[in-house]
């Protein structure tokens, strides 16, 4: 079982609970079990309310954290997956398909990292190739044709950096998606569900509303990449400094105006209760799409463009001459 070092006290209590529950006379220890469960809950809450940015990154990478296909199973109905970009091939690192979320028909587009080692290798650990971004845009255009809103789930350390990807136009594919997504005439909502790394995240991240799960991260570069550049070495100490400087947590991004909302996760993170995490995400998606569907397409595109134009804008007051 995967363990985070800062969760060690929690895991010790969980092992005690499991041992007591496995005993034939577990009913005799009901009061002690209730006390242990209460202690575990308060300890989880205390631990996760004080996570450092680097610890948040590690939670976002937890192997049991729900991925796009997990959320498809938990909150989508009638999902029909669509494949291929009609140019080169199909990229399993990007999942696309029509489905129903709550009362709404949507086009779902998301990164997929894979769970087992063979799946992760096949999905390039969630690092999409250019054909993945072209597939995503092709399906978004199909959704626009039928007037169906779009939901994107972002979970990638970054776009795939290999030679083949560069030869097939990785940068161009991402840049083209940025331009075309900004002009889609249907509502688009984007959620960072785990990792939101650089252009790999932005390639499906241009929306009318952008949200982050509480224990996800969203930044121009990973802490390790930043540490390697600034400190010439990536280790626990430099990664911690880099994560702090990058302001990559959900709270940081919301404060800086880069995302519109933070979706709270269950106590202890989405990996502890995927069903509850999916329910909260579904509520946010349905609420925002229903609001956006009341806006006419021309206004929708204008507001989306203005939203991204405001990012990074600064003002300067010039004192009048005396």
Secondary structure, DSSP 8 states (H G I E B T S, - for coil): ----GGGHHHHHHHHHHHHHHHSTTGGGGHHHHHHHHHHHHHHHHHHHHT--HHHHHHHHT-TTS--HHHHHHHHEEEEEEE---SSS---TTEEEEEEEETTEEEEEEEE---SSHHHHHHTGGG---HHHHHHHHHHHHHHHHTT-EEEEEEEESSS--SHHHHHTTHHHHHHHHHHHHHT-SS-EEEEEEEEEEHHHHHTT---SEEEEETT-EEESS-HHHHHHHHTS--SHHHHHHHHHHHT-BHHHHHHTTS-SEEE---TT-TTT-HHHHHHHHHHHHHHHHHHHTTS-HHHHHHHHHHHHHTTT----------
